Amino acid sequence: MNDELKVLLVEDDPDCRANLAQLLQQDGHLVRVAGSYGEVRDSGMQPDVSLVVLDRQLPDGVAEEILPEMKKLLPQAEFVIVTGYADLDNSIAAMKLGVVDYIVKPIHAGVFRASVARIVRQRRMQNQLCKEHEFASQVLKTAEAVILVLDLEGRIQRFNEYFTQITGWRLEDIGGKDWFATCIPGDERDRIREVFMATAHCVESSGVMNSVMTCTGRQRHIRWSNTTLQAEGGDVSSILAIGVDVTDLIAAQKDALQSQRLAAIGQTVARLAHESRNALQRIQSSVDILQLDIPLESDLREEVDSIYRASNELKETLEEVRQYAAPILLSREAVLLQDVWRRVWGDLAFSRTGRDAELVETLCGCDNLVDVDVMRLEHMFRNLFENALAACPDPVRIHIDCQCDGADWILVEVQDNGPGLSAEQREKLFEPFFTTKTRGTGLGMSIVRRIVEAHGGSIELGDADGGGAKFVIRIAKHDHVRGNVCVLASQAENVSSF
């Protein structure tokens, strides 16, 4: 380490000045000399000066008068006073002004060098502490891990910026609050408080995982390692917890497990559909004959019609599961998006009979083409429209806003004026088998997402203006996609089509 100091030596005695300068230079320090404070002021202060050796009695003032101004001009410097007239009061006054040493003339070379060496050691330690502080600050700012400090009562003392990024909590909002009541879900508080108490008694723990509430009420899953921080006397002063956000990992594990289950379902349904197809066909053929033979006004006709509807529902359920489990094979063609959704809206005319339902369009007017599988995209819009019609009381208003999103994408926003979605529905809407309906498999929106993603696009929930549900869809423009694409559903690998 470089222990060189930049020294300002202010001494009016030429011999003393020369001797001190020689000692400093022999020890490798850079020395600037002056005979008075006015000489220093006129030549200009050098802010990188780290040590000032100042004669107490100068021609233009005493050290106690000069020091306050010099300390303002050289805030990083240490000060040593040399004097031929030492007295206790002056020494105390100098020390109160921040002087690190007070040396009496005639100056002993060893004493002077020892004083400077002590300043060098202090500087070295200070620089090392600064570097460690900078390193720690950088780690706190950049590490993708939660760093949390709690006092022994479980109150929040500090945390790093990464915790704010993943939870939205700011230290100025929850600092000093109870960690367990603020950030831990109620069903986990007792367990995590026990871990905290054990850690406070110097029982280190690692691998502890629990949920943490974000400022919006959602939950993140954190895996913790916990230890104690000690005060100077060795007593435990606080708890340090370092956590890794494993929310995405847990989600990926769940998705992988779900994919395995869906693959098994796909294989099972494929076999079931193969075995059931002939039986369903025979049932429907027999029902068709019975419907011809039984008059409409007969009591038996209602039972026959019920059998027909039940067989159709079973057929539709099998088909919906098949669509989810089977690979998506795209046959693209260049079309206008508005032509696709207008055709779907027209096909739903029968479903809208007797209802006050309207499709309201806002187009950017660019008439950009998209390369899509028209049948698949019709399925997507049909699902969105049917859900809106089912959820919204009259009058139903479904707004479609279609705009260019940069040079390569088209952004389509579909919003209805229904009751909207709850927090649980927003979180689970695209999950397989999640449904709020009394009928259905809960695969509709999962299939919609697969269709959009198979086209290389995306679909997500937006924030609806004035209530209702809003879907934001990105589809590539015609110039951005070429050729037919075959996209296999990850959860249905090695599953043959029916």
C-alpha angles and dihedrals in degrees: 000000000000108000095180115135128202103227130195109202115195110184129141095201106088095205094048090044092052093047095049092045090051092051092050094047092048088057090053101258126139110239132199115186134203135173097216143011091250090058090054093047093049094050092047134251120272108218094205092065108125101182132035119193104196129187107225095221112049128167091252101040149325124278095249089061096042099043100074092056094043093050090054091050094043105032094162096052130100118222130221120185122210119192142168092207109056123181132162097245093053091047092052092047091051093048091051088056090057102264111159097203140014114203125189123218136271083062118220110219094222093050092049094047091048090053092051091045090054090053089049091053091048090049091049092051091045092051091048091050090049091051092048090048091050090048092049091047091050091050091049091051100043108028113107091221133092114252111192131175121195129182120234091271091057095254119146112255101170145330136186131258093260090065088054091049095055099036107026091230117136123206092233089058101047105016109129093018125121108273095210097049093043106040110015121081113245096246092057102041098092093050094047093044088056090053089049093051091049091050091049087059089056097263103139116210136191135180093038109148129193142148122266122204116232123215089262094054097256122126132240122194113230129187110209141203112194134196140150134263118216133212123229092274092055096253119134108260104172147349122257116204122184115192138186119212105235097170094112092044092053090047090050091050090050090048091050091050090045090050091053091049092047091049089053090046090050092053092045093048091047090056092041093050091048091052094040099045096079092042092051091047091052091048093051093045091051091047090050090055092046091050089055093048099043117070119236092243093055120109089228092058092073090053092049091048089050090054090050093051092047092052090049091050091051091049092049092048092052090047093051092051090045090053091052097045099040125081117268109238111192125208103189130203133169112258142149111259093222090059089057098050093040090056091050092048089051092050089055092057091107091053089053096050110135093008132111097235127149136178111217116198132199113185130183091220096232093117092212116179124229128206104229144142097256095204092051093047091049087054089053095051092042091056093049093047094046092050090050093048090050094047101041126076117217130314091053116193118183113186122202118192114187118187139159113260104200124305098311109035143060118212118212120188117192115190132171132194097236130120093285128224131300121234090259092049092050091051097046103028096109095040115112116259094011110133140152093199125099089229133040138060097263090239098109099095092038088057090047091055091047091052093051094045091047086061089053092253135109140233127198140159116267132199105268119222110236096358133296129096122299128195123193115204128185118200126179118247123244094261091052099058129048132185135356118312129204113205120185120208107244092220093054104049114153091012111132122222117255 
